[in-house]
């Protein structure tokens, strides 16, 4: 393993290449997700609300309850 300036160049290159490959996969997955939202929108669903639902489902129940309670508190404070 060649070292340049105290850095293992081959190991560094391996990390960079793995990151690049994962970034490409992430871009492809992001495009797939966009397509699903567009398909849902075409079927009459509101994509913005779907995004909120997906985000909420990713939270555990305690966090979700806390956020919902805070939202209600803020809405009441603003007279909404």
PyMOL Python script that loads the backbone (N, CA, C, O; Angstrom):
from pymol import cmd

cmd.read_pdbstr("""\
ATOM      1  N   UNK A   1       0.848  -1.171   0.000  1.00  0.00           N
ATOM      2  CA  UNK A   1       0.000   0.000   0.000  1.00  0.00           C
ATOM      3  C   UNK A   1       0.895   1.235   0.000  1.00  0.00           C
ATOM      4  O   UNK A   1       1.701   1.422   0.911  1.00  0.00           O
ATOM      5  N   UNK A   2       0.754   2.063  -1.004  1.00  0.00           N
ATOM      6  CA  UNK A   2       1.574   3.256  -1.132  1.00  0.00           C
ATOM      7  C   UNK A   2       1.057   4.340  -0.203  1.00  0.00           C
ATOM      8  O   UNK A   2      -0.149   4.573  -0.112  1.00  0.00           O
ATOM      9  N   UNK A   3       1.978   5.000   0.485  1.00  0.00           N
ATOM     10  CA  UNK A   3       1.615   6.112   1.351  1.00  0.00           C
ATOM     11  C   UNK A   3       2.148   7.396   0.765  1.00  0.00           C
ATOM     12  O   UNK A   3       3.313   7.489   0.381  1.00  0.00           O
ATOM     13  N   UNK A   4       1.281   8.382   0.702  1.00  0.00           N
ATOM     14  CA  UNK A   4       1.668   9.687   0.190  1.00  0.00           C
ATOM     15  C   UNK A   4       1.299  10.701   1.257  1.00  0.00           C
ATOM     16  O   UNK A   4       0.123  10.890   1.569  1.00  0.00           O
ATOM     17  N   UNK A   5       2.302  11.344   1.808  1.00  0.00           N
ATOM     18  CA  UNK A   5       2.050  12.320   2.865  1.00  0.00           C
ATOM     19  C   UNK A   5       1.394  11.697   4.083  1.00  0.00           C
ATOM     20  O   UNK A   5       0.604  12.348   4.767  1.00  0.00           O
ATOM     21  N   UNK A   6       1.719  10.425   4.363  1.00  0.00           N
ATOM     22  CA  UNK A   6       1.151   9.742   5.515  1.00  0.00           C
ATOM     23  C   UNK A   6      -0.233   9.164   5.262  1.00  0.00           C
ATOM     24  O   UNK A   6      -0.867   8.668   6.192  1.00  0.00           O
ATOM     25  N   UNK A   7      -0.719   9.217   4.014  1.00  0.00           N
ATOM     26  CA  UNK A   7      -2.042   8.707   3.677  1.00  0.00           C
ATOM     27  C   UNK A   7      -1.901   7.449   2.840  1.00  0.00           C
ATOM     28  O   UNK A   7      -1.141   7.431   1.871  1.00  0.00           O
ATOM     29  N   UNK A   8      -2.615   6.407   3.198  1.00  0.00           N
ATOM     30  CA  UNK A   8      -2.622   5.168   2.425  1.00  0.00           C
ATOM     31  C   UNK A   8      -3.473   5.405   1.186  1.00  0.00           C
ATOM     32  O   UNK A   8      -4.701   5.333   1.247  1.00  0.00           O
ATOM     33  N   UNK A   9      -2.827   5.684   0.074  1.00  0.00           N
ATOM     34  CA  UNK A   9      -3.510   6.102  -1.151  1.00  0.00           C
ATOM     35  C   UNK A   9      -4.496   5.055  -1.662  1.00  0.00           C
ATOM     36  O   UNK A   9      -5.601   5.405  -2.077  1.00  0.00           O
ATOM     37  N   UNK A  10      -4.117   3.780  -1.640  1.00  0.00           N
ATOM     38  CA  UNK A  10      -5.004   2.728  -2.149  1.00  0.00           C
ATOM     39  C   UNK A  10      -6.270   2.628  -1.293  1.00  0.00           C
ATOM     40  O   UNK A  10      -7.375   2.481  -1.814  1.00  0.00           O
ATOM     41  N   UNK A  11      -6.093   2.709  -0.004  1.00  0.00           N
ATOM     42  CA  UNK A  11      -7.253   2.635   0.909  1.00  0.00           C
ATOM     43  C   UNK A  11      -8.171   3.842   0.696  1.00  0.00           C
ATOM     44  O   UNK A  11      -9.394   3.707   0.667  1.00  0.00           O
ATOM     45  N   UNK A  12      -7.570   5.010   0.548  1.00  0.00           N
ATOM     46  CA  UNK A  12      -8.335   6.227   0.309  1.00  0.00           C
ATOM     47  C   UNK A  12      -9.117   6.114  -0.999  1.00  0.00           C
ATOM     48  O   UNK A  12     -10.298   6.458  -1.051  1.00  0.00           O
ATOM     49  N   UNK A  13      -8.463   5.638  -2.042  1.00  0.00           N
ATOM     50  CA  UNK A  13      -9.113   5.473  -3.345  1.00  0.00           C
ATOM     51  C   UNK A  13     -10.297   4.524  -3.235  1.00  0.00           C
ATOM     52  O   UNK A  13     -11.340   4.765  -3.843  1.00  0.00           O
ATOM     53  N   UNK A  14     -10.149   3.437  -2.459  1.00  0.00           N
ATOM     54  CA  UNK A  14     -11.228   2.479  -2.263  1.00  0.00           C
ATOM     55  C   UNK A  14     -12.438   3.149  -1.614  1.00  0.00           C
ATOM     56  O   UNK A  14     -13.573   2.936  -2.041  1.00  0.00           O
ATOM     57  N   UNK A  15     -12.195   3.954  -0.587  1.00  0.00           N
ATOM     58  CA  UNK A  15     -13.294   4.660   0.066  1.00  0.00           C
ATOM     59  C   UNK A  15     -13.997   5.603  -0.907  1.00  0.00           C
ATOM     60  O   UNK A  15     -15.226   5.633  -0.973  1.00  0.00           O
ATOM     61  N   UNK A  16     -13.225   6.357  -1.645  1.00  0.00           N
ATOM     62  CA  UNK A  16     -13.793   7.318  -2.593  1.00  0.00           C
ATOM     63  C   UNK A  16     -14.623   6.596  -3.648  1.00  0.00           C
ATOM     64  O   UNK A  16     -15.717   7.052  -3.982  1.00  0.00           O
ATOM     65  N   UNK A  17     -14.136   5.500  -4.170  1.00  0.00           N
ATOM     66  CA  UNK A  17     -14.864   4.758  -5.191  1.00  0.00           C
ATOM     67  C   UNK A  17     -16.155   4.174  -4.638  1.00  0.00           C
ATOM     68  O   UNK A  17     -17.177   4.176  -5.325  1.00  0.00           O
ATOM     69  N   UNK A  18     -16.125   3.669  -3.398  1.00  0.00           N
ATOM     70  CA  UNK A  18     -17.346   3.156  -2.769  1.00  0.00           C
ATOM     71  C   UNK A  18     -18.366   4.267  -2.591  1.00  0.00           C
ATOM     72  O   UNK A  18     -19.551   4.079  -2.866  1.00  0.00           O
ATOM     73  N   UNK A  19     -17.907   5.424  -2.131  1.00  0.00           N
ATOM     74  CA  UNK A  19     -18.808   6.564  -1.936  1.00  0.00           C
ATOM     75  C   UNK A  19     -19.421   6.979  -3.268  1.00  0.00           C
ATOM     76  O   UNK A  19     -20.623   7.233  -3.345  1.00  0.00           O
ATOM     77  N   UNK A  20     -18.610   7.050  -4.309  1.00  0.00           N
ATOM     78  CA  UNK A  20     -19.113   7.427  -5.630  1.00  0.00           C
ATOM     79  C   UNK A  20     -20.182   6.449  -6.116  1.00  0.00           C
ATOM     80  O   UNK A  20     -21.207   6.864  -6.656  1.00  0.00           O
ATOM     81  N   UNK A  21     -19.942   5.151  -5.926  1.00  0.00           N
ATOM     82  CA  UNK A  21     -20.899   4.128  -6.337  1.00  0.00           C
ATOM     83  C   UNK A  21     -22.217   4.281  -5.563  1.00  0.00           C
ATOM     84  O   UNK A  21     -23.299   4.176  -6.140  1.00  0.00           O
ATOM     85  N   UNK A  22     -22.113   4.526  -4.266  1.00  0.00           N
ATOM     86  CA  UNK A  22     -23.312   4.705  -3.445  1.00  0.00           C
ATOM     87  C   UNK A  22     -24.068   5.976  -3.826  1.00  0.00           C
ATOM     88  O   UNK A  22     -25.299   5.993  -3.814  1.00  0.00           O
ATOM     89  N   UNK A  23     -23.340   7.036  -4.164  1.00  0.00           N
ATOM     90  CA  UNK A  23     -23.985   8.282  -4.614  1.00  0.00           C
ATOM     91  C   UNK A  23     -24.768   8.046  -5.903  1.00  0.00           C
ATOM     92  O   UNK A  23     -25.857   8.592  -6.078  1.00  0.00           O
ATOM     93  N   UNK A  24     -24.215   7.238  -6.801  1.00  0.00           N
ATOM     94  CA  UNK A  24     -24.923   6.903  -8.044  1.00  0.00           C
ATOM     95  C   UNK A  24     -26.196   6.121  -7.740  1.00  0.00           C
ATOM     96  O   UNK A  24     -27.245   6.381  -8.329  1.00  0.00           O
ATOM     97  N   UNK A  25     -26.100   5.159  -6.814  1.00  0.00           N
ATOM     98  CA  UNK A  25     -27.271   4.374  -6.426  1.00  0.00           C
ATOM     99  C   UNK A  25     -28.316   5.270  -5.771  1.00  0.00           C
ATOM    100  O   UNK A  25     -29.514   5.120  -6.014  1.00  0.00           O
ATOM    101  N   UNK A  26     -27.853   6.207  -4.934  1.00  0.00           N
ATOM    102  CA  UNK A  26     -28.768   7.125  -4.260  1.00  0.00           C
ATOM    103  C   UNK A  26     -29.512   7.979  -5.282  1.00  0.00           C
ATOM    104  O   UNK A  26     -30.715   8.203  -5.147  1.00  0.00           O
ATOM    105  N   UNK A  27     -28.806   8.455  -6.298  1.00  0.00           N
ATOM    106  CA  UNK A  27     -29.445   9.263  -7.342  1.00  0.00           C
ATOM    107  C   UNK A  27     -30.507   8.448  -8.077  1.00  0.00           C
ATOM    108  O   UNK A  27     -31.583   8.962  -8.385  1.00  0.00           O
ATOM    109  N   UNK A  28     -30.210   7.193  -8.353  1.00  0.00           N
ATOM    110  CA  UNK A  28     -31.178   6.332  -9.041  1.00  0.00           C
ATOM    111  C   UNK A  28     -32.401   6.091  -8.161  1.00  0.00           C
ATOM    112  O   UNK A  28     -33.530   6.115  -8.651  1.00  0.00           O
ATOM    113  N   UNK A  29     -32.188   5.863  -6.879  1.00  0.00           N
ATOM    114  CA  UNK A  29     -33.298   5.634  -5.956  1.00  0.00           C
ATOM    115  C   UNK A  29     -34.137   6.902  -5.822  1.00  0.00           C
ATOM    116  O   UNK A  29     -35.365   6.829  -5.777  1.00  0.00           O
ATOM    117  N   UNK A  30     -33.487   8.054  -5.757  1.00  0.00           N
ATOM    118  CA  UNK A  30     -34.208   9.325  -5.676  1.00  0.00           C
ATOM    119  C   UNK A  30     -35.100   9.507  -6.901  1.00  0.00           C
ATOM    120  O   UNK A  30     -36.242   9.950  -6.778  1.00  0.00           O
ATOM    121  N   UNK A  31     -34.593   9.172  -8.063  1.00  0.00           N
ATOM    122  CA  UNK A  31     -35.390   9.270  -9.291  1.00  0.00           C
ATOM    123  C   UNK A  31     -36.574   8.311  -9.235  1.00  0.00           C
ATOM    124  O   UNK A  31     -37.674   8.663  -9.660  1.00  0.00           O
ATOM    125  N   UNK A  32     -36.360   7.105  -8.714  1.00  0.00           N
ATOM    126  CA  UNK A  32     -37.450   6.130  -8.580  1.00  0.00           C
ATOM    127  C   UNK A  32     -38.535   6.651  -7.639  1.00  0.00           C
ATOM    128  O   UNK A  32     -39.726   6.511  -7.915  1.00  0.00           O
ATOM    129  N   UNK A  33     -38.116   7.250  -6.533  1.00  0.00           N
ATOM    130  CA  UNK A  33     -39.076   7.799  -5.567  1.00  0.00           C
ATOM    131  C   UNK A  33     -39.886   8.915  -6.213  1.00  0.00           C
ATOM    132  O   UNK A  33     -41.101   8.988  -6.033  1.00  0.00           O
ATOM    133  N   UNK A  34     -39.213   9.784  -6.966  1.00  0.00           N
ATOM    134  CA  UNK A  34     -39.916  10.859  -7.679  1.00  0.00           C
ATOM    135  C   UNK A  34     -40.981  10.291  -8.615  1.00  0.00           C
ATOM    136  O   UNK A  34     -42.088  10.821  -8.707  1.00  0.00           O
ATOM    137  N   UNK A  35     -40.634   9.211  -9.304  1.00  0.00           N
ATOM    138  CA  UNK A  35     -41.580   8.576 -10.221  1.00  0.00           C
ATOM    139  C   UNK A  35     -42.803   8.037  -9.486  1.00  0.00           C
ATOM    140  O   UNK A  35     -43.924   8.137  -9.986  1.00  0.00           O
ATOM    141  N   UNK A  36     -42.590   7.465  -8.298  1.00  0.00           N
ATOM    142  CA  UNK A  36     -43.704   6.928  -7.522  1.00  0.00           C
ATOM    143  C   UNK A  36     -44.620   8.060  -7.074  1.00  0.00           C
ATOM    144  O   UNK A  36     -45.842   7.932  -7.144  1.00  0.00           O
ATOM    145  N   UNK A  37     -44.038   9.172  -6.612  1.00  0.00           N
ATOM    146  CA  UNK A  37     -44.861  10.323  -6.228  1.00  0.00           C
ATOM    147  C   UNK A  37     -45.644  10.854  -7.431  1.00  0.00           C
ATOM    148  O   UNK A  37     -46.814  11.212  -7.300  1.00  0.00           O
ATOM    149  N   UNK A  38     -45.012  10.906  -8.585  1.00  0.00           N
ATOM    150  CA  UNK A  38     -45.702  11.373  -9.793  1.00  0.00           C
ATOM    151  C   UNK A  38     -46.834  10.425 -10.164  1.00  0.00           C
ATOM    152  O   UNK A  38     -47.910  10.869 -10.566  1.00  0.00           O
ATOM    153  N   UNK A  39     -46.602   9.131 -10.031  1.00  0.00           N
ATOM    154  CA  UNK A  39     -47.642   8.145 -10.311  1.00  0.00           C
ATOM    155  C   UNK A  39     -48.814   8.304  -9.340  1.00  0.00           C
ATOM    156  O   UNK A  39     -49.976   8.241  -9.742  1.00  0.00           O
ATOM    157  N   UNK A  40     -48.499   8.511  -8.062  1.00  0.00           N
ATOM    158  CA  UNK A  40     -49.547   8.709  -7.060  1.00  0.00           C
ATOM    159  C   UNK A  40     -50.340   9.979  -7.360  1.00  0.00           C
ATOM    160  O   UNK A  40     -51.564  10.007  -7.231  1.00  0.00           O
ATOM    161  N   UNK A  41     -49.626  11.027  -7.761  1.00  0.00           N
ATOM    162  CA  UNK A  41     -50.292  12.286  -8.119  1.00  0.00           C
ATOM    163  C   UNK A  41     -51.220  12.066  -9.312  1.00  0.00           C
ATOM    164  O   UNK A  41     -52.336  12.584  -9.339  1.00  0.00           O
ATOM    165  N   UNK A  42     -50.761  11.308 -10.284  1.00  0.00           N
ATOM    166  CA  UNK A  42     -51.575  10.992 -11.451  1.00  0.00           C
ATOM    167  C   UNK A  42     -52.818  10.191 -11.094  1.00  0.00           C
ATOM    168  O   UNK A  42     -53.820  10.231 -11.808  1.00  0.00           O
ATOM    169  N   UNK A  43     -52.744   9.461  -9.982  1.00  0.00           N
ATOM    170  CA  UNK A  43     -53.891   8.673  -9.523  1.00  0.00           C
ATOM    171  C   UNK A  43     -54.812   9.492  -8.626  1.00  0.00           C
ATOM    172  O   UNK A  43     -55.797   8.980  -8.094  1.00  0.00           O
ATOM    173  N   UNK A  44     -54.472  10.790  -8.463  1.00  0.00           N
ATOM    174  CA  UNK A  44     -55.352  11.673  -7.708  1.00  0.00           C
ATOM    175  C   UNK A  44     -54.938  11.930  -6.268  1.00  0.00           C
ATOM    176  O   UNK A  44     -55.656  12.607  -5.533  1.00  0.00           O
ATOM    177  N   UNK A  45     -53.793  11.400  -5.854  1.00  0.00           N
ATOM    178  CA  UNK A  45     -53.326  11.628  -4.491  1.00  0.00           C
ATOM    179  C   UNK A  45     -52.480  12.891  -4.423  1.00  0.00           C
ATOM    180  O   UNK A  45     -51.849  13.277  -5.407  1.00  0.00           O
ATOM    181  N   UNK A  46     -52.469  13.534  -3.261  1.00  0.00           N
ATOM    182  CA  UNK A  46     -51.707  14.747  -3.041  1.00  0.00           C
ATOM    183  C   UNK A  46     -50.284  14.357  -2.628  1.00  0.00           C
ATOM    184  O   UNK A  46     -50.081  13.805  -1.546  1.00  0.00           O
ATOM    185  N   UNK A  47     -49.308  14.641  -3.480  1.00  0.00           N
ATOM    186  CA  UNK A  47     -47.924  14.229  -3.236  1.00  0.00           C
ATOM    187  C   UNK A  47     -47.346  14.897  -1.986  1.00  0.00           C
ATOM    188  O   UNK A  47     -46.573  14.282  -1.251  1.00  0.00           O
ATOM    189  N   UNK A  48     -47.718  16.143  -1.750  1.00  0.00           N
ATOM    190  CA  UNK A  48     -47.207  16.854  -0.574  1.00  0.00           C
ATOM    191  C   UNK A  48     -47.663  16.156   0.710  1.00  0.00           C
ATOM    192  O   UNK A  48     -46.878  15.995   1.644  1.00  0.00           O
ATOM    193  N   UNK A  49     -48.908  15.752   0.754  1.00  0.00           N
ATOM    194  CA  UNK A  49     -49.439  15.049   1.926  1.00  0.00           C
ATOM    195  C   UNK A  49     -48.800  13.670   2.045  1.00  0.00           C
ATOM    196  O   UNK A  49     -48.494  13.221   3.150  1.00  0.00           O
ATOM    197  N   UNK A  50     -48.600  12.999   0.922  1.00  0.00           N
ATOM    198  CA  UNK A  50     -47.929  11.693   0.956  1.00  0.00           C
ATOM    199  C   UNK A  50     -46.530  11.813   1.558  1.00  0.00           C
ATOM    200  O   UNK A  50     -46.111  10.952   2.332  1.00  0.00           O
ATOM    201  N   UNK A  51     -45.813  12.868   1.208  1.00  0.00           N
ATOM    202  CA  UNK A  51     -44.473  13.082   1.766  1.00  0.00           C
ATOM    203  C   UNK A  51     -44.544  13.259   3.281  1.00  0.00           C
ATOM    204  O   UNK A  51     -43.703  12.743   4.017  1.00  0.00           O
ATOM    205  N   UNK A  52     -45.552  13.991   3.732  1.00  0.00           N
ATOM    206  CA  UNK A  52     -45.716  14.182   5.179  1.00  0.00           C
ATOM    207  C   UNK A  52     -46.023  12.857   5.871  1.00  0.00           C
ATOM    208  O   UNK A  52     -45.492  12.575   6.946  1.00  0.00           O
ATOM    209  N   UNK A  53     -46.878  12.049   5.254  1.00  0.00           N
ATOM    210  CA  UNK A  53     -47.224  10.749   5.826  1.00  0.00           C
ATOM    211  C   UNK A  53     -45.991   9.856   5.913  1.00  0.00           C
ATOM    212  O   UNK A  53     -45.766   9.200   6.930  1.00  0.00           O
ATOM    213  N   UNK A  54     -45.200   9.830   4.856  1.00  0.00           N
ATOM    214  CA  UNK A  54     -43.985   9.007   4.847  1.00  0.00           C
ATOM    215  C   UNK A  54     -43.030   9.465   5.956  1.00  0.00           C
ATOM    216  O   UNK A  54     -42.435   8.645   6.655  1.00  0.00           O
ATOM    217  N   UNK A  55     -42.894  10.793   6.104  1.00  0.00           N
ATOM    218  CA  UNK A  55     -42.025  11.334   7.153  1.00  0.00           C
ATOM    219  C   UNK A  55     -42.550  10.941   8.533  1.00  0.00           C
ATOM    220  O   UNK A  55     -41.777  10.511   9.390  1.00  0.00           O
ATOM    221  N   UNK A  56     -43.853  11.085   8.753  1.00  0.00           N
ATOM    222  CA  UNK A  56     -44.443  10.744  10.047  1.00  0.00           C
ATOM    223  C   UNK A  56     -44.306   9.253  10.358  1.00  0.00           C
ATOM    224  O   UNK A  56     -44.051   8.872  11.501  1.00  0.00           O
ATOM    225  N   UNK A  57     -44.476   8.424   9.346  1.00  0.00           N
ATOM    226  CA  UNK A  57     -44.347   6.970   9.566  1.00  0.00           C
ATOM    227  C   UNK A  57     -42.917   6.579   9.934  1.00  0.00           C
ATOM    228  O   UNK A  57     -42.691   5.532  10.540  1.00  0.00           O
ATOM    229  N   UNK A  58     -41.961   7.420   9.566  1.00  0.00           N
ATOM    230  CA  UNK A  58     -40.568   7.153   9.902  1.00  0.00           C
ATOM    231  C   UNK A  58     -40.225   7.477  11.344  1.00  0.00           C
ATOM    232  O   UNK A  58     -39.179   7.064  11.845  1.00  0.00           O
ATOM    233  N   UNK A  59     -41.093   8.209  12.010  1.00  0.00           N
ATOM    234  CA  UNK A  59     -40.864   8.572  13.403  1.00  0.00           C
ATOM    235  C   UNK A  59     -41.399   7.477  14.314  1.00  0.00           C
ATOM    236  O   UNK A  59     -42.327   6.753  13.952  1.00  0.00           O
ATOM    237  N   UNK A  60     -40.803   7.362  15.503  1.00  0.00           N
ATOM    238  CA  UNK A  60     -41.415   6.444  16.448  1.00  0.00           C
ATOM    239  C   UNK A  60     -42.642   7.125  17.050  1.00  0.00           C
ATOM    240  O   UNK A  60     -42.809   8.339  16.932  1.00  0.00           O
ATOM    241  N   UNK A  61     -43.483   6.349  17.682  1.00  0.00           N
ATOM    242  CA  UNK A  61     -44.776   6.841  18.136  1.00  0.00           C
ATOM    243  C   UNK A  61     -44.642   8.018  19.102  1.00  0.00           C
ATOM    244  O   UNK A  61     -45.423   8.966  19.022  1.00  0.00           O
ATOM    245  N   UNK A  62     -43.679   7.976  20.002  1.00  0.00           N
ATOM    246  CA  UNK A  62     -43.506   9.055  20.980  1.00  0.00           C
ATOM    247  C   UNK A  62     -43.118  10.362  20.284  1.00  0.00           C
ATOM    248  O   UNK A  62     -43.654  11.421  20.612  1.00  0.00           O
ATOM    249  N   UNK A  63     -42.197  10.294  19.333  1.00  0.00           N
ATOM    250  CA  UNK A  63     -41.791  11.493  18.594  1.00  0.00           C
ATOM    251  C   UNK A  63     -42.946  12.058  17.783  1.00  0.00           C
ATOM    252  O   UNK A  63     -43.139  13.271  17.714  1.00  0.00           O
ATOM    253  N   UNK A  64     -43.710  11.161  17.170  1.00  0.00           N
ATOM    254  CA  UNK A  64     -44.852  11.595  16.361  1.00  0.00           C
ATOM    255  C   UNK A  64     -45.881  12.301  17.238  1.00  0.00           C
ATOM    256  O   UNK A  64     -46.398  13.352  16.861  1.00  0.00           O
ATOM    257  N   UNK A  65     -46.181  11.734  18.405  1.00  0.00           N
ATOM    258  CA  UNK A  65     -47.139  12.360  19.323  1.00  0.00           C
ATOM    259  C   UNK A  65     -46.639  13.719  19.786  1.00  0.00           C
ATOM    260  O   UNK A  65     -47.407  14.677  19.872  1.00  0.00           O
ATOM    261  N   UNK A  66     -45.347  13.794  20.085  1.00  0.00           N
ATOM    262  CA  UNK A  66     -44.774  15.063  20.537  1.00  0.00           C
ATOM    263  C   UNK A  66     -44.900  16.133  19.444  1.00  0.00           C
ATOM    264  O   UNK A  66     -45.288  17.266  19.729  1.00  0.00           O
ATOM    265  N   UNK A  67     -44.576  15.780  18.214  1.00  0.00           N
ATOM    266  CA  UNK A  67     -44.685  16.740  17.119  1.00  0.00           C
ATOM    267  C   UNK A  67     -46.128  17.168  16.887  1.00  0.00           C
ATOM    268  O   UNK A  67     -46.401  18.349  16.672  1.00  0.00           O
ATOM    269  N   UNK A  68     -47.048  16.216  16.931  1.00  0.00           N
ATOM    270  CA  UNK A  68     -48.451  16.544  16.737  1.00  0.00           C
ATOM    271  C   UNK A  68     -48.958  17.453  17.853  1.00  0.00           C
ATOM    272  O   UNK A  68     -49.727  18.379  17.593  1.00  0.00           O
ATOM    273  N   UNK A  69     -48.533  17.197  19.098  1.00  0.00           N
ATOM    274  CA  UNK A  69     -48.949  18.032  20.225  1.00  0.00           C
ATOM    275  C   UNK A  69     -48.393  19.450  20.074  1.00  0.00           C
ATOM    276  O   UNK A  69     -49.097  20.429  20.325  1.00  0.00           O
ATOM    277  N   UNK A  70     -47.142  19.552  19.666  1.00  0.00           N
ATOM    278  CA  UNK A  70     -46.537  20.873  19.473  1.00  0.00           C
ATOM    279  C   UNK A  70     -47.231  21.629  18.340  1.00  0.00           C
ATOM    280  O   UNK A  70     -47.473  22.831  18.447  1.00  0.00           O
ATOM    281  N   UNK A  71     -47.547  20.926  17.265  1.00  0.00           N
ATOM    282  CA  UNK A  71     -48.254  21.551  16.150  1.00  0.00           C
ATOM    283  C   UNK A  71     -49.605  22.092  16.620  1.00  0.00           C
ATOM    284  O   UNK A  71     -49.966  23.225  16.301  1.00  0.00           O
ATOM    285  N   UNK A  72     -50.343  21.289  17.370  1.00  0.00           N
ATOM    286  CA  UNK A  72     -51.646  21.735  17.880  1.00  0.00           C
ATOM    287  C   UNK A  72     -51.491  22.940  18.797  1.00  0.00           C
ATOM    288  O   UNK A  72     -52.286  23.877  18.728  1.00  0.00           O
ATOM    289  N   UNK A  73     -50.475  22.925  19.654  1.00  0.00           N
ATOM    290  CA  UNK A  73     -50.216  24.044  20.552  1.00  0.00           C
ATOM    291  C   UNK A  73     -49.937  25.322  19.765  1.00  0.00           C
ATOM    292  O   UNK A  73     -50.494  26.376  20.073  1.00  0.00           O
ATOM    293  N   UNK A  74     -49.090  25.233  18.766  1.00  0.00           N
ATOM    294  CA  UNK A  74     -48.746  26.391  17.940  1.00  0.00           C
ATOM    295  C   UNK A  74     -49.973  26.893  17.176  1.00  0.00           C
ATOM    296  O   UNK A  74     -50.199  28.099  17.074  1.00  0.00           O
ATOM    297  N   UNK A  75     -50.759  25.962  16.644  1.00  0.00           N
ATOM    298  CA  UNK A  75     -51.956  26.359  15.909  1.00  0.00           C
ATOM    299  C   UNK A  75     -52.926  27.101  16.827  1.00  0.00           C
ATOM    300  O   UNK A  75     -53.484  28.127  16.438  1.00  0.00           O
ATOM    301  N   UNK A  76     -53.128  26.594  18.029  1.00  0.00           N
ATOM    302  CA  UNK A  76     -54.023  27.282  18.980  1.00  0.00           C
ATOM    303  C   UNK A  76     -53.484  28.644  19.331  1.00  0.00           C
ATOM    304  O   UNK A  76     -54.248  29.604  19.430  1.00  0.00           O
ATOM    305  N   UNK A  77     -52.162  28.752  19.524  1.00  0.00           N
ATOM    306  CA  UNK A  77     -51.556  30.031  19.883  1.00  0.00           C
ATOM    307  C   UNK A  77     -51.752  31.057  18.771  1.00  0.00           C
ATOM    308  O   UNK A  77     -51.853  32.255  19.037  1.00  0.00           O
ATOM    309  N   UNK A  78     -51.806  30.583  17.521  1.00  0.00           N
ATOM    310  CA  UNK A  78     -51.976  31.484  16.380  1.00  0.00           C
ATOM    311  C   UNK A  78     -53.436  31.608  15.951  1.00  0.00           C
ATOM    312  O   UNK A  78     -53.735  32.295  14.974  1.00  0.00           O
ATOM    313  N   UNK A  79     -54.344  30.952  16.668  1.00  0.00           N
ATOM    314  CA  UNK A  79     -55.750  31.034  16.341  1.00  0.00           C
ATOM    315  C   UNK A  79     -56.142  30.305  15.072  1.00  0.00           C
ATOM    316  O   UNK A  79     -57.094  30.700  14.398  1.00  0.00           O
ATOM    317  N   UNK A  80     -55.428  29.258  14.742  1.00  0.00           N
ATOM    318  CA  UNK A  80     -55.729  28.485  13.532  1.00  0.00           C
ATOM    319  C   UNK A  80     -56.659  27.322  13.855  1.00  0.00           C
ATOM    320  O   UNK A  80     -57.025  26.557  12.963  1.00  0.00           O
TER     321      UNK A  80
END
""", "prot")
cmd.dss("prot")
cmd.show_as("cartoon", "prot")
cmd.util.cbc("prot")
cmd.orient("prot")
